[in-house]
């Protein structure tokens, strides 16, 4: 993977447009950054996710500046587990990934971290930041690698087919018609 990857996602179903960047992070890890306009209301959600060299999430910062909502949220992980806005969250201890509910960006984390062979699957627990509540919950998710760039993602009632590029970034999330997200530009 090159030094920085940029992608723009569009979701007609969520009335969403997002500009995303993946690049090198601290200590040889990875940095995921995005700016999303979601739900058709003025404003945006800006986020930063830091992962270590093994693609395990270590930090998440979210800044919401929307017409009907303004807030920040910070999640950090260390050997003792997760801290959400300064409060320890022992219920999230088994979570190595974070799933931001308004973007396909964070699907890249388990796709890269798990390194599954074609035809194999794995269930994991993630810290799911729900949208639009911004509550943080444990979510069980299953990733199945269908082909080199094709995955099945399941979590509760969600069951989606994901197409990814060579770097594990989602290019299509869901069906060709009426899919949830699709990449409309990439560099």
Secondary structure, DSSP 8 states (H G I E B T S, - for coil): --SEEEEEEEETTTTEEEEEEEEE-GGG-EEEEEEEE-TTSSEEEEEEEEE-TT--EEEEEEEEEETTEEEEEEEEEETTEEEETTEEEGGGTT--EEEETT-STTHHHHHHHH---TT-EEEEEEEEE-TTT--EEEEEEEEEEEETTEEEEEETTEEEEEEE-TTS-EEEES-SSS-SEEEEEE-
